[in-house]
Amino acid sequence: MSKKSMHNKKQILTNEGIDFEWDVSPNYFNKNNSESEDSDKDQDNEPKKKKIRKLNNSQRREEQRQEELRLRKVEEELTQIETNPQNADHFDRLVLSNPNSSFIWIKYMACHLQATEVEKARAIAKRALSVIDSREEQEKLNIWTALLNLENLYGTKESFKQTMDEALRSNDEYQIYIKILDIFAESNKLKELEELITKINRKFRDSLDAYLHCATVYFKLNKAGKARFILQKALSNLPTKSHVTMISRFALVENSHGSPEEAQTLFEHVLTSYPSRIDVWSIYVDMLIKSNRIDLARHALERATIQKLAPKKMKSLFNKWMMLEGKHGTSESVDKVKECMNNYVDLILKNKK
């Protein structure tokens, strides 16, 4: 473009009132941009004034009330979850705050079982076993028992055996066998139960508790004959020094689940052979009192106190007799005990002379 042409365009723009300078230096625009940016920065650096909403007393009270309602609702929801959890989310929150509680874990399992979600219940049990602290042996045993119950009811023979083997490796064997024995009894699996009793009596042949538990299971299943056979097996395997204890404890089981008359007969046989066993007299009398056979208890104590025993033993028997008459007797029966005690004391003093 010619200089003349450029001059004419400049003149036209100037004549039209637009003062536009064509001949500017290359830094002109950079300078203007820099000034613009500095201006923006200055604006950004200005402190932002936060608008504070001023509340009157009424509005403040309303906000406080709403906050209290919100907190109360949260507390009620937490209480609801703790007392009556309804779904997996609730239980997840509970086991997170109570990881060692077998009670919560088992309820979690039951929640899935109610929805026929057996595999999920099984997974919860295994998760519990991995989460519960190893020092919480009873809590872990409770989970193993629940898992064994699950496999007994919903699993296969193979899954039950696998779970049983794992439980035996992870816990005290005797406790697991006894738990399984109860599971078989509750589910009325008599064949499996009898096989297990045979195994327990062979494996724990020196355990008085094992014989008593097996006998109790038979009594509860109305198999008194088999329960009494357990007693004979115990007496043939246990050392002689344990026989009186075994018979006495078996008699208590017989009294509770079998025949009270048979139980009474067992105690009478023991006391005929061991009349000085004050501990057996005491157990016998307590059993009779608990069964509300007060006259028989009174008669037993009368027989016990006519023996010539050491003063310490006699004192124990007279005290027990006095307590019996004080609770179940009359003033005359109490006086009778006192008279017997005085006669015994007189006899002791006479012998010392």
TAZIMO-V396543 format. One record per pair of residues at least 4 apart in sequence whose C-alpha atoms are under 8 Angstrom apart, sorted by the first residue. I is the first residue (numbers start at 1). J is the second residue. D is the distance in whole Angstrom. If there is no record, write none. Layout:
BEGIN
i=I j=J d=D
i=I j=J d=D
END
This chain:
BEGIN
i=1 j=5 d=7
i=1 j=6 d=7
i=2 j=6 d=6
i=3 j=7 d=6
i=4 j=8 d=6
i=5 j=9 d=6
i=6 j=10 d=6
i=7 j=11 d=6
i=8 j=12 d=6
i=9 j=13 d=6
i=10 j=14 d=6
i=10 j=20 d=8
i=10 j=22 d=8
i=11 j=15 d=6
i=12 j=16 d=6
i=13 j=17 d=7
i=13 j=18 d=5
i=13 j=19 d=7
i=13 j=20 d=7
i=14 j=18 d=5
i=14 j=19 d=6
i=14 j=20 d=7
i=24 j=28 d=7
i=26 j=30 d=8
i=27 j=31 d=6
i=28 j=32 d=6
i=29 j=33 d=6
i=30 j=34 d=6
i=31 j=35 d=6
i=32 j=36 d=6
i=33 j=37 d=6
i=34 j=38 d=6
i=35 j=39 d=6
i=36 j=40 d=6
i=37 j=41 d=6
i=38 j=42 d=6
i=39 j=43 d=6
i=40 j=44 d=6
i=41 j=45 d=6
i=42 j=46 d=6
i=55 j=59 d=6
i=55 j=60 d=6
i=56 j=60 d=6
i=57 j=61 d=6
i=58 j=62 d=6
i=59 j=63 d=6
i=60 j=64 d=6
i=61 j=65 d=6
i=62 j=66 d=6
i=63 j=67 d=6
i=64 j=68 d=6
i=65 j=69 d=6
i=66 j=70 d=6
i=67 j=71 d=6
i=68 j=72 d=6
i=69 j=73 d=6
i=70 j=74 d=6
i=71 j=75 d=6
i=72 j=76 d=6
i=73 j=77 d=6
i=74 j=78 d=6
i=75 j=79 d=6
i=76 j=80 d=6
i=77 j=81 d=6
i=78 j=82 d=6
i=79 j=83 d=6
i=80 j=84 d=5
i=80 j=85 d=7
i=81 j=85 d=4
i=81 j=86 d=7
i=81 j=90 d=6
i=81 j=91 d=8
i=81 j=94 d=8
i=82 j=94 d=7
i=85 j=90 d=5
i=85 j=91 d=6
i=86 j=90 d=6
i=86 j=91 d=8
i=86 j=111 d=8
i=87 j=91 d=7
i=87 j=111 d=7
i=88 j=92 d=6
i=88 j=108 d=7
i=89 j=93 d=6
i=90 j=94 d=6
i=91 j=95 d=6
i=91 j=104 d=8
i=91 j=108 d=6
i=92 j=96 d=6
i=93 j=97 d=7
i=94 j=98 d=6
i=94 j=99 d=8
i=94 j=104 d=7
i=95 j=99 d=5
i=95 j=100 d=8
i=95 j=101 d=7
i=95 j=104 d=7
i=95 j=105 d=7
i=98 j=104 d=8
i=99 j=128 d=8
i=99 j=131 d=7
i=99 j=132 d=6
i=100 j=131 d=7
i=100 j=132 d=5
i=100 j=133 d=6
i=100 j=136 d=7
i=100 j=139 d=7
i=101 j=105 d=7
i=101 j=132 d=8
i=101 j=139 d=7
i=102 j=106 d=6
i=102 j=128 d=8
i=102 j=139 d=5
i=102 j=140 d=7
i=102 j=142 d=6
i=102 j=143 d=6
i=103 j=107 d=6
i=104 j=108 d=6
i=105 j=109 d=6
i=105 j=124 d=7
i=105 j=125 d=7
i=105 j=128 d=7
i=105 j=143 d=8
i=106 j=110 d=6
i=106 j=125 d=8
i=106 j=143 d=7
i=106 j=146 d=7
i=107 j=111 d=6
i=108 j=112 d=7
i=108 j=121 d=8
i=108 j=124 d=7
i=109 j=113 d=6
i=109 j=120 d=8
i=109 j=121 d=4
i=109 j=122 d=7
i=109 j=124 d=6
i=109 j=125 d=7
i=110 j=114 d=6
i=110 j=121 d=7
i=111 j=115 d=7
i=111 j=121 d=8
i=112 j=116 d=6
i=112 j=117 d=5
i=112 j=118 d=7
i=112 j=120 d=6
i=112 j=121 d=5
i=113 j=117 d=5
i=113 j=118 d=6
i=113 j=121 d=6
i=117 j=121 d=6
i=118 j=122 d=6
i=118 j=154 d=7
i=119 j=123 d=6
i=120 j=124 d=6
i=121 j=125 d=6
i=122 j=126 d=6
i=122 j=147 d=7
i=122 j=150 d=8
i=123 j=127 d=6
i=124 j=128 d=6
i=125 j=129 d=6
i=125 j=143 d=6
i=125 j=144 d=8
i=125 j=146 d=8
i=125 j=147 d=6
i=126 j=130 d=6
i=127 j=131 d=6
i=128 j=132 d=6
i=128 j=143 d=7
i=129 j=140 d=6
i=129 j=143 d=7
i=129 j=144 d=8
i=132 j=136 d=7
i=132 j=139 d=8
i=132 j=140 d=7
i=134 j=140 d=8
i=136 j=140 d=6
i=137 j=141 d=6
i=138 j=142 d=6
i=139 j=143 d=7
i=140 j=144 d=6
i=141 j=145 d=6
i=141 j=171 d=7
i=142 j=146 d=6
i=143 j=147 d=6
i=144 j=148 d=6
i=144 j=167 d=6
i=145 j=149 d=6
i=145 j=176 d=8
i=145 j=179 d=7
i=145 j=180 d=8
i=146 j=150 d=6
i=147 j=151 d=6
i=147 j=163 d=8
i=148 j=152 d=6
i=148 j=160 d=7
i=148 j=163 d=7
i=148 j=164 d=7
i=148 j=180 d=7
i=149 j=153 d=6
i=149 j=183 d=7
i=150 j=154 d=6
i=150 j=155 d=7
i=151 j=155 d=4
i=151 j=156 d=7
i=151 j=159 d=6
i=151 j=160 d=5
i=151 j=163 d=8
i=152 j=156 d=7
i=152 j=157 d=8
i=152 j=160 d=6
i=152 j=183 d=8
i=155 j=159 d=6
i=155 j=160 d=6
i=156 j=160 d=6
i=157 j=161 d=6
i=158 j=162 d=6
i=159 j=163 d=6
i=160 j=164 d=6
i=161 j=165 d=6
i=162 j=166 d=6
i=163 j=167 d=6
i=164 j=168 d=6
i=164 j=176 d=8
i=165 j=169 d=6
i=166 j=170 d=6
i=167 j=171 d=6
i=167 j=176 d=7
i=168 j=172 d=7
i=168 j=173 d=5
i=168 j=176 d=6
i=169 j=173 d=8
i=171 j=175 d=8
i=171 j=176 d=7
i=172 j=176 d=7
i=173 j=177 d=6
i=174 j=178 d=6
i=174 j=204 d=8
i=175 j=179 d=6
i=176 j=180 d=6
i=177 j=181 d=6
i=177 j=196 d=8
i=177 j=200 d=7
i=178 j=182 d=6
i=178 j=210 d=8
i=178 j=213 d=8
i=179 j=183 d=6
i=180 j=184 d=6
i=181 j=185 d=6
i=181 j=193 d=6
i=181 j=196 d=7
i=181 j=197 d=7
i=182 j=186 d=6
i=182 j=217 d=7
i=183 j=187 d=6
i=184 j=188 d=6
i=184 j=189 d=5
i=184 j=190 d=7
i=184 j=192 d=7
i=184 j=193 d=6
i=185 j=189 d=6
i=185 j=190 d=7
i=185 j=193 d=7
i=185 j=217 d=7
i=185 j=221 d=8
i=189 j=193 d=6
i=190 j=194 d=6
i=191 j=195 d=6
i=192 j=196 d=6
i=193 j=197 d=6
i=194 j=198 d=6
i=195 j=199 d=6
i=196 j=200 d=6
i=197 j=201 d=6
i=197 j=214 d=6
i=198 j=202 d=6
i=199 j=203 d=6
i=200 j=204 d=6
i=200 j=205 d=8
i=200 j=210 d=7
i=201 j=205 d=5
i=201 j=210 d=7
i=201 j=211 d=7
i=204 j=210 d=7
i=205 j=210 d=8
i=205 j=234 d=8
i=205 j=237 d=6
i=205 j=238 d=7
i=206 j=237 d=7
i=206 j=238 d=6
i=207 j=211 d=7
i=207 j=238 d=8
i=208 j=212 d=6
i=208 j=234 d=7
i=208 j=238 d=8
i=208 j=246 d=7
i=209 j=213 d=6
i=210 j=214 d=6
i=211 j=215 d=6
i=211 j=230 d=6
i=211 j=231 d=7
i=211 j=234 d=6
i=212 j=216 d=6
i=212 j=231 d=8
i=212 j=249 d=8
i=212 j=250 d=6
i=212 j=253 d=8
i=213 j=217 d=6
i=214 j=218 d=6
i=214 j=227 d=7
i=214 j=230 d=7
i=215 j=219 d=6
i=215 j=226 d=8
i=215 j=227 d=4
i=215 j=228 d=7
i=215 j=230 d=6
i=215 j=231 d=8
i=216 j=220 d=6
i=216 j=227 d=7
i=216 j=253 d=6
i=216 j=257 d=7
i=217 j=221 d=6
i=217 j=227 d=8
i=218 j=222 d=6
i=218 j=223 d=5
i=218 j=224 d=6
i=218 j=226 d=6
i=218 j=227 d=5
i=219 j=223 d=5
i=219 j=224 d=5
i=219 j=227 d=6
i=219 j=254 d=8
i=219 j=257 d=6
i=219 j=258 d=6
i=220 j=257 d=6
i=223 j=227 d=6
i=224 j=228 d=6
i=224 j=258 d=6
i=225 j=229 d=6
i=226 j=230 d=6
i=227 j=231 d=7
i=228 j=232 d=7
i=229 j=233 d=6
i=230 j=234 d=6
i=231 j=235 d=6
i=231 j=246 d=8
i=231 j=247 d=8
i=231 j=250 d=7
i=232 j=236 d=6
i=233 j=237 d=6
i=234 j=238 d=6
i=234 j=246 d=8
i=235 j=239 d=8
i=235 j=240 d=8
i=235 j=243 d=6
i=235 j=246 d=8
i=238 j=242 d=6
i=238 j=243 d=7
i=239 j=243 d=7
i=242 j=246 d=6
i=243 j=247 d=6
i=244 j=248 d=6
i=244 j=270 d=7
i=245 j=249 d=6
i=246 j=250 d=6
i=247 j=251 d=6
i=247 j=266 d=7
i=247 j=267 d=8
i=247 j=270 d=8
i=248 j=252 d=7
i=248 j=266 d=7
i=248 j=267 d=7
i=248 j=270 d=8
i=248 j=280 d=7
i=248 j=283 d=8
i=249 j=253 d=7
i=250 j=254 d=6
i=251 j=255 d=6
i=251 j=262 d=8
i=251 j=263 d=5
i=251 j=264 d=7
i=251 j=266 d=6
i=251 j=267 d=7
i=252 j=256 d=6
i=252 j=263 d=7
i=252 j=287 d=7
i=253 j=257 d=6
i=253 j=258 d=7
i=254 j=258 d=4
i=254 j=259 d=6
i=254 j=260 d=7
i=254 j=262 d=7
i=254 j=263 d=6
i=255 j=259 d=6
i=255 j=260 d=4
i=255 j=261 d=8
i=255 j=262 d=7
i=255 j=263 d=5
i=255 j=264 d=8
i=256 j=260 d=7
i=258 j=262 d=8
i=259 j=263 d=6
i=260 j=264 d=6
i=261 j=265 d=6
i=262 j=266 d=6
i=263 j=267 d=7
i=264 j=268 d=6
i=264 j=284 d=8
i=265 j=269 d=6
i=266 j=270 d=6
i=267 j=271 d=6
i=267 j=280 d=8
i=267 j=284 d=7
i=268 j=272 d=6
i=269 j=273 d=7
i=270 j=274 d=6
i=270 j=275 d=8
i=271 j=275 d=5
i=271 j=276 d=8
i=271 j=277 d=7
i=271 j=280 d=7
i=271 j=281 d=7
i=275 j=304 d=8
i=276 j=309 d=7
i=277 j=281 d=7
i=278 j=282 d=6
i=278 j=313 d=7
i=278 j=317 d=8
i=279 j=283 d=6
i=280 j=284 d=6
i=281 j=285 d=6
i=281 j=300 d=8
i=281 j=301 d=8
i=281 j=304 d=7
i=282 j=286 d=6
i=282 j=317 d=8
i=282 j=320 d=8
i=283 j=287 d=6
i=284 j=288 d=6
i=284 j=297 d=8
i=285 j=289 d=6
i=285 j=297 d=5
i=285 j=300 d=7
i=285 j=301 d=7
i=286 j=290 d=6
i=286 j=297 d=8
i=287 j=291 d=6
i=288 j=292 d=6
i=288 j=293 d=5
i=288 j=294 d=7
i=288 j=296 d=7
i=288 j=297 d=6
i=289 j=293 d=6
i=289 j=294 d=5
i=289 j=297 d=6
i=293 j=297 d=6
i=294 j=298 d=6
i=294 j=328 d=8
i=295 j=299 d=6
i=296 j=300 d=6
i=297 j=301 d=6
i=298 j=302 d=6
i=298 j=321 d=7
i=298 j=324 d=8
i=299 j=303 d=6
i=300 j=304 d=6
i=301 j=305 d=6
i=301 j=317 d=7
i=301 j=321 d=6
i=302 j=306 d=7
i=303 j=307 d=7
i=304 j=317 d=7
i=305 j=314 d=7
i=305 j=317 d=7
i=305 j=318 d=7
i=309 j=313 d=6
i=309 j=314 d=6
i=310 j=314 d=6
i=311 j=315 d=6
i=312 j=316 d=6
i=313 j=317 d=6
i=314 j=318 d=6
i=315 j=319 d=6
i=316 j=320 d=6
i=317 j=321 d=6
i=318 j=322 d=6
i=318 j=337 d=7
i=318 j=341 d=7
i=319 j=323 d=6
i=320 j=324 d=6
i=321 j=325 d=6
i=321 j=337 d=7
i=322 j=326 d=6
i=322 j=334 d=6
i=322 j=337 d=6
i=323 j=327 d=6
i=324 j=328 d=6
i=324 j=329 d=7
i=325 j=329 d=4
i=325 j=330 d=7
i=325 j=333 d=6
i=325 j=334 d=6
i=326 j=330 d=7
i=326 j=334 d=7
i=329 j=333 d=6
i=329 j=334 d=7
i=330 j=334 d=6
i=331 j=335 d=6
i=332 j=336 d=6
i=333 j=337 d=7
i=334 j=338 d=6
i=335 j=339 d=6
i=336 j=340 d=6
i=337 j=341 d=6
i=338 j=342 d=6
i=339 j=343 d=6
i=340 j=344 d=6
i=341 j=345 d=6
i=342 j=346 d=6
i=343 j=347 d=6
i=344 j=348 d=6
i=345 j=349 d=6
i=346 j=350 d=6
i=347 j=351 d=6
i=348 j=352 d=6
i=349 j=353 d=7
END
